[in-house]
Amino acid sequence: MTSLDFGAFGITTGLDGSPHSLEAAVAAEELGYPAIWLSGGPLPGLPTIHDLVDATSSIKFVTGILAVDTYSAAEVASTYADLAATAPGRFTAGLGGAHGPHPIATLNTFLDQLDGVPGEATPAGAGVGVPVEHRLLAALGPRMLELARDRTAGAYPFLITPKYTAEARQVLGPDKLLAVSHLVVLETDPERARAIARDTISFFPQLPGYAASLKRQGFTDADLKDLPDHLIDSLAAWGTPTQIADKLHQHHTAGANHVAINVITGVTGPQPIEEWRALATALLS
């Protein structure tokens, strides 16, 4: 299997480098979560990754994702080289976000450039900017999964069912990392839990890549329009911590190495540290 080890469960969240974000990263580490996957949207820039690593002692950080339309291969390589020197093994570059007409070609070109960028201590032409074993792709479709298999350490899909996890594992083969980001609502009332999840999920069927992914998983156009309960229950784990853990373990059974919990609460505000705490016993014991 892959040499990358993020444990069974980690956290997907947006950290912006503010004092509260740094405190949240420290709290996650103290709770025992082995990895934080940094949502690309809230990330104000690559220096934030340095700040988060400096504020903690051992927890690993993965960008989930760095958009290749936003960051250059040289910038990503420089960040990796700096952190590999000061905090080896604690940063893995998750890449994606190629939104043009030819995303596979765009990512291939970016990876070509990344292979040609020397590390800080490496002469030009003598190495790679980010080693294959420390870069991942946010892959959904089979062609992107194949690219992740062939040119990175693995894949980091979002909004997939355990059944699709098994299909992704088949494409990746046994030796690549498969880390799944899954929505979590710590709420036992079905109506409220589904409403919170539905509000978050409703954005994604409007995006062509996610719409295509959901259809590949067997959801219909009507499902994508109406967001019925069976779709919500397939894409979000809700209930008690034990019920949520049981749901998420289905991804492990299907072939995932790691599941990153994306806790949503229905409110905008501070990081959901108390929810992370409540889930830690069920997920990390």
C-alpha positions in Angstrom: 0.0 0.0 0.0 0.9 3.7 -0.2 3.7 5.0 2.0 1.5 8.0 3.0 -0.1 7.4 6.4 -2.8 9.9 7.5 -4.5 7.4 9.9 -8.1 6.2 9.5 -9.7 9.6 10.0 -8.8 13.2 9.6 -10.5 16.6 9.2 -11.5 18.6 6.1 -11.8 22.3 7.0 -11.1 25.8 5.9 -8.3 27.5 7.9 -7.4 31.0 6.9 -4.4 31.6 9.2 -6.3 33.8 11.7 -5.5 33.3 15.4 -8.7 31.3 15.7 -7.7 29.0 12.8 -4.3 28.4 14.4 -6.1 27.6 17.7 -8.4 25.2 15.8 -5.4 23.4 14.3 -3.8 23.0 17.7 -7.1 21.7 19.1 -7.4 19.1 16.3 -3.9 17.9 17.0 -4.6 17.7 20.8 -7.7 15.7 20.1 -5.6 13.1 18.2 -6.6 13.7 14.6 -3.5 12.9 12.5 -4.3 15.1 9.5 -6.0 18.3 8.4 -7.1 18.7 4.8 -7.1 22.4 4.0 -10.0 23.5 1.8 -8.6 25.6 -1.0 -11.3 28.4 -1.0 -10.6 29.9 2.5 -6.8 29.5 2.1 -5.5 33.0 1.6 -2.1 31.9 0.3 0.6 29.4 0.7 2.3 31.1 3.6 -0.7 30.1 5.7 0.5 26.5 5.5 3.8 27.5 7.1 1.8 29.3 9.8 -0.3 26.2 10.6 2.7 23.9 10.6 4.6 26.3 12.9 1.7 26.5 15.3 1.5 22.7 15.7 4.0 20.0 16.4 3.1 16.8 14.5 -0.3 16.9 12.8 0.0 16.6 9.0 -1.5 19.1 6.5 -2.7 18.3 3.0 -4.1 20.9 0.7 -7.5 19.7 -0.5 -7.0 21.4 -2.9 -4.6 23.8 -4.4 -6.1 25.0 -7.7 -3.5 24.8 -10.5 -5.3 27.8 -12.1 -4.3 29.8 -9.0 -0.8 28.6 -8.0 2.2 27.9 -10.1 4.3 24.8 -10.0 7.2 26.9 -8.8 5.2 28.3 -5.9 4.0 24.8 -4.9 7.5 23.4 -5.2 9.0 26.2 -3.1 6.4 25.7 -0.3 7.1 21.9 -0.3 10.9 22.4 -0.2 10.7 24.8 2.7 8.4 22.5 4.7 10.3 19.4 3.8 13.4 21.0 5.3 11.8 22.3 8.5 9.0 19.8 9.1 9.7 16.7 7.0 6.7 14.6 6.2 4.1 17.1 7.4 2.9 18.6 4.1 1.4 16.9 1.1 0.3 18.9 -1.9 -3.2 18.1 -3.0 -3.8 19.5 -6.5 -6.8 20.1 -8.8 -9.0 22.9 -9.9 -8.3 22.8 -13.6 -11.5 24.5 -14.8 -10.6 25.0 -18.5 -11.8 23.0 -21.5 -9.0 20.4 -21.1 -8.5 19.7 -17.4 -6.5 16.5 -17.9 -4.1 18.2 -20.2 -3.8 21.2 -17.9 -3.0 18.9 -14.9 -0.6 16.9 -17.0 1.2 20.1 -17.9 1.3 21.3 -14.3 2.7 17.9 -13.2 5.3 18.1 -16.0 6.3 21.5 -14.7 6.4 20.3 -11.1 8.7 17.5 -12.1 11.0 20.0 -13.7 11.2 22.4 -10.8 14.3 21.8 -8.6 14.0 21.8 -4.8 15.9 24.5 -2.9 19.0 22.3 -2.4 18.8 20.5 -5.7 20.6 21.8 -8.8 18.4 22.5 -11.9 17.6 19.3 -13.8 18.6 17.0 -10.9 15.3 16.3 -9.2 11.6 17.1 -8.8 9.8 20.0 -7.2 7.4 17.8 -5.2 8.1 14.0 -5.1 5.3 11.8 -6.5 4.8 10.3 -3.1 3.9 13.8 -1.6 1.3 15.0 -4.2 -2.3 13.9 -4.8 -5.1 14.8 -7.1 -8.7 15.8 -6.3 -10.0 13.1 -8.7 -13.6 12.2 -9.4 -13.9 10.6 -12.9 -12.1 7.6 -14.2 -9.7 9.6 -16.3 -8.7 11.8 -13.4 -8.3 8.7 -11.2 -6.0 7.2 -13.8 -4.0 10.4 -13.8 -3.8 10.3 -10.0 -2.7 6.7 -10.2 0.0 7.3 -12.8 1.5 10.5 -11.7 0.8 11.1 -8.0 0.5 9.2 -4.7 -3.3 8.9 -5.0 -6.7 10.5 -5.0 -8.9 12.7 -2.8 -12.5 12.6 -4.0 -15.4 14.4 -2.4 -19.2 13.7 -2.5 -18.9 10.0 -3.3 -20.7 7.0 -1.9 -18.9 3.9 -0.5 -20.0 2.0 -3.7 -18.1 4.6 -5.8 -15.2 4.3 -3.4 -14.9 0.7 -4.3 -14.9 1.6 -8.0 -12.2 4.3 -7.4 -10.1 1.7 -5.7 -10.3 -0.6 -8.7 -9.0 2.2 -10.9 -6.3 3.3 -8.5 -5.1 -0.2 -7.8 -3.9 -1.5 -4.4 -0.9 0.7 -3.9 -2.2 4.2 -4.1 -3.7 6.4 -1.4 -7.5 6.8 -1.5 -8.6 9.5 0.9 -12.3 10.4 0.9 -13.8 13.6 2.1 -17.3 13.1 3.6 -19.8 15.5 4.9 -20.8 15.0 8.6 -23.7 16.5 10.5 -23.7 15.8 14.3 -27.5 15.9 14.6 -29.9 13.1 15.4 -33.1 14.8 14.2 -33.5 13.5 10.6 -35.3 16.6 9.3 -32.8 19.0 10.7 -29.8 16.9 9.8 -30.9 16.5 6.2 -31.7 20.2 5.9 -28.2 21.2 7.0 -26.6 18.7 4.6 -29.0 19.6 1.7 -28.0 23.3 2.1 -24.4 22.5 1.6 -24.9 19.8 -1.1 -27.2 22.0 -3.2 -24.3 24.0 -4.6 -22.5 21.1 -6.2 -24.9 19.7 -8.8 -24.6 23.1 -10.4 -21.0 22.4 -11.2 -20.4 20.2 -14.3 -17.7 18.1 -12.8 -19.8 17.2 -9.7 -23.0 16.8 -11.7 -21.2 14.2 -13.9 -19.7 12.5 -10.9 -23.1 12.2 -9.2 -24.7 10.8 -12.4 -21.8 8.2 -12.6 -22.8 7.1 -9.1 -26.4 6.4 -10.3 -28.2 9.6 -9.3 -30.7 11.0 -11.9 -31.2 14.5 -13.2 -34.3 14.6 -11.0 -32.2 13.6 -8.0 -29.7 16.4 -8.7 -32.6 18.9 -9.0 -34.7 17.8 -6.0 -32.0 16.5 -3.7 -34.2 13.8 -2.2 -33.5 12.1 1.2 -31.8 9.1 -0.4 -29.2 11.3 -2.1 -28.6 13.3 1.1 -28.2 10.1 3.2 -25.8 8.7 0.7 -23.5 11.8 0.7 -23.7 13.0 4.3 -23.3 11.0 7.5 -25.5 12.2 10.3 -26.7 11.0 13.7 -24.8 10.1 16.9 -21.0 9.9 16.8 -21.3 6.1 16.7 -23.8 6.1 13.9 -21.6 8.5 11.9 -18.5 6.3 12.5 -20.4 3.2 11.3 -21.4 5.1 8.1 -17.9 6.4 7.5 -16.3 3.0 8.0 -18.2 1.8 4.9 -15.6 3.8 2.9 -12.8 1.8 4.6 -14.5 -1.4 3.9 -14.9 -0.3 0.2 -11.1 0.4 -0.1 -10.4 3.8 1.3 -7.2 4.3 3.3 -8.5 7.4 5.0 -11.7 9.4 5.5 -11.6 13.2 6.2 -14.6 14.4 8.0 -16.1 17.7 6.8 -18.3 18.7 9.7 -21.1 21.1 8.8 -23.4 22.7 11.4 -25.7 24.9 9.4 -24.2 28.1 10.8 -21.3 30.2 9.6 -18.7 31.0 12.2 -15.9 29.4 14.2 -14.4 26.1 13.5 -16.5 23.2 14.8 -14.1 22.2 17.5 -16.8 20.9 19.9 -18.1 18.6 17.1 -14.6 17.4 16.4 -14.3 16.6 20.1 -17.6 14.8 20.3 -16.6 12.7 17.3 -13.1 11.9 18.3 -14.0 9.1 20.8 -16.0 7.2 18.1 -13.5 7.9 15.3 -10.1 7.7 16.9 -10.5 5.0 19.6 
